[in-house]
Amino acid sequence: MSAVGTITVASACLVSASAVGGYLWAWARARANVRYLYGRCPSCKQRLRFLAAKAGRPGECPRCRHRHKLAPFAEHAVSA
């Protein structure tokens, strides 16, 4: 491989790595502002985690498929 080919490949790798790094940085910043709440399924008592914005809405337990209103435990509210 010639010197020009080597430089081209190295430049392409650097640009690709920069693009992936920028995407991951932006994704992490967006996820930093997400807030989760915890509650329990009234049927099987499975601990559930859901977005704070979905509190009070209908939800479904992934274990038993029981449909209920998402109600958090106030003392377990955390930010992710």
C-alpha positions as CSV (number, residue, x, y, z in Angstrom):
1,M,0.0,0.0,0.0
2,S,1.3,3.4,-0.9
3,A,1.8,6.3,1.6
4,V,-1.2,8.1,0.2
5,G,-3.4,5.0,0.6
6,T,-2.2,4.6,4.2
7,I,-3.0,8.2,5.0
8,T,-6.4,7.9,3.4
9,V,-7.3,4.8,5.4
10,A,-6.0,6.4,8.6
11,S,-8.1,9.6,7.9
12,A,-11.2,7.5,7.3
13,C,-10.7,5.7,10.6
14,L,-10.3,8.9,12.4
15,V,-13.4,10.5,10.9
16,S,-15.4,7.3,11.7
17,A,-14.2,7.2,15.3
18,S,-15.0,10.9,15.8
19,A,-18.5,10.4,14.4
20,V,-19.2,7.4,16.7
21,G,-17.8,9.2,19.7
22,G,-19.9,12.3,19.0
23,Y,-23.0,10.1,18.7
24,L,-22.3,8.3,22.0
25,W,-21.6,11.6,23.8
26,A,-24.9,13.1,22.6
27,W,-26.8,9.9,23.5
28,A,-25.4,9.9,27.0
29,R,-26.3,13.6,27.5
30,A,-29.9,12.9,26.4
31,R,-30.2,10.0,28.8
32,A,-28.8,12.0,31.7
33,N,-32.1,13.9,32.0
34,V,-34.3,10.9,32.1
35,R,-36.0,10.2,35.5
36,Y,-37.3,6.8,36.5
37,L,-39.8,5.8,39.2
38,Y,-40.4,2.4,40.8
39,G,-43.6,0.6,41.7
40,R,-45.0,-2.9,42.2
41,C,-47.4,-4.8,40.1
42,P,-50.6,-5.2,42.2
43,S,-51.1,-8.8,41.0
44,C,-47.7,-10.5,41.2
45,K,-45.7,-7.9,43.2
46,Q,-42.9,-7.7,40.6
47,R,-40.8,-4.5,41.0
48,L,-41.4,-2.2,38.0
49,R,-39.3,0.7,36.7
50,F,-40.9,3.2,34.4
51,L,-40.4,6.8,33.2
52,A,-41.6,9.5,35.5
53,A,-43.6,11.0,32.6
54,K,-45.7,7.8,32.4
55,A,-46.8,7.9,36.1
56,G,-50.6,7.7,36.3
57,R,-51.0,6.1,32.9
58,P,-52.0,2.5,32.2
59,G,-49.2,0.0,32.1
60,E,-48.7,-3.7,31.8
61,C,-46.5,-6.0,34.0
62,P,-44.0,-7.8,31.9
63,R,-44.1,-10.9,34.1
64,C,-47.9,-11.5,34.5
65,R,-49.3,-9.2,31.8
66,H,-51.7,-7.6,34.3
67,R,-52.8,-4.1,33.2
68,H,-52.9,-1.4,35.9
69,K,-52.2,2.3,36.5
70,L,-48.5,3.0,37.0
71,A,-48.2,4.3,40.6
72,P,-44.8,4.9,42.0
73,F,-43.4,4.5,45.5
74,A,-42.5,8.1,46.4
75,E,-39.5,7.2,48.5
76,H,-37.9,5.3,45.6
77,A,-37.9,8.0,42.9
78,V,-34.4,8.4,41.4
79,S,-32.8,10.0,38.4
80,A,-30.7,7.9,36.1
